[in-house]
Amino acid sequence: MVELAVWVALVPADVGRVYYRARQAAHVSASVSARLGEFELKLPPDRWVESSLKFMPLRFSHSIIAANLPGLLPDVLVSLPTSQPGKWHPSGMSLDNWRSFTLPFYCLPAWWFVGYGLDGLLGRKRLRRAMLWIGSILCLLFAVSVFGYFTSPPGDQADLRWLLPGCWLWTALFGIMPLNWLRQKHASAPRTAGQP
């Protein structure tokens, strides 16, 4: 729930900011301009929001994608029937912006899974072996991705630096499952005489 609340505070608020700026500019000029790298885009104010969603990533898109990395798997599965698996997005929106809107929802099962693991770690639930295996494998996969980042060439590291905090986050979050395994193993260990 916290993750969705943060998303609401960032993404719709950013779209609202773009819309507000376009409305303000409409009072001053017949067209609004924005820099896109080496290019300058001039549009009438009524097309500003649509075009900004298509060409300019929202300010927090990389942070939202990194915080919801497991949501990339459902994203790939949803776009599999298209000609662009993993890269499909509506033509009126950039890929980063599309993922800013969808990944928080696609990632909800992963957030639930981590919460379930936290319940197990706090002793509220006993987790099944299958869940412990799945969580441990996911933790290992994200740990390998962190290792892969640090062993990749500097050019690749520069391109993927924004994903690194998300990889660390999900390594730690899925790390709850191996901790559960250790806790359950410790709890089921036979106690020697004289121990409470």
Secondary structure as UniProt FT lines:
FT   HELIX           2..28
FT   STRAND          32..36
FT   TURN            37..38
FT   STRAND          39..43
FT   HELIX           45..47
FT   HELIX           48..55
FT   TURN            59..60
FT   HELIX           61..67
FT   HELIX           69..71
FT   HELIX           72..79
FT   TURN            80..81
FT   TURN            85..87
FT   TURN            91..92
FT   HELIX           95..106
FT   HELIX           108..121
FT   TURN            122..123
FT   HELIX           129..151
FT   HELIX           154..160
FT   HELIX           161..163
FT   HELIX           164..174
FT   HELIX           176..188
FT   TURN            193..194
//
